[in-house]
Amino acid sequence: MYKIRVILDTKEDVIRTILVDDSINLENLHYAIAKAFGFEGQEMASFYRTDDEWNQGEEIPLFNMAEAGEEISMQTCILQETLPEPNNKLIYVYDFLNMWTFYVDVVEISTETRNDLPKTILEVGKIPDEAPEKEFIADNIEDEEEDEFDIFDDFDFNEY
């Protein structure tokens, strides 16, 4: 059994702790998280692998988007294989139009079994009526070295 903490990326604390069976796939985890936050689970969603600093990595989409059908999806990823240790993390994005973004963190893994899973065991905060706006910040490129194509700025291409 997994104890998973899910935190909404917002200024206010909005946290849910859920218990899930270790043998579920990420699609079932998606539905458990959506339900814990009051969503129906009908919107597109993806998990993203991440490191300890929450840097976004490989996408695990709800549905297999590959033509040959051999790519990764939530249905093919088993929880205990994807997050094998406590403190393993994922980023979860629900509803790509609104971009509800959550941090998913494995708090504890136990051998205990229960028949009432998934189950929300802790609720902190109320989910806002609208998804928090995302602020995308680019690296400052002015501090970088001169662009190798800057030499072409001196040419008058209308002469050719």
Sequence and secondary structure as in RCSB ss.txt:
>XXXX:A:sequence
MYKIRVILDTKEDVIRTILVDDSINLENLHYAIAKAFGFEGQEMASFYRTDDEWNQGEEIPLFNMAEAGEEISMQ
TCILQETLPEPNNKLIYVYDFLNMWTFYVDVVEISTETRNDLPKTILEVGKIPDEAPEKEFIADNIEDEEEDEFD
IFDDFDFNEY
>XXXX:A:secstr
 EEEEEEESSSS  EEEEEE TT BHHHHHHHHHHHTT  S S EEEEEE TT  EEEEEESS   SSS S  GG
G BHHHHS STT EEEEEE TTTTEEEEEEEEEE S   SS SEEEEEES   SS          GGGS   TTG
GGGG  GGG 
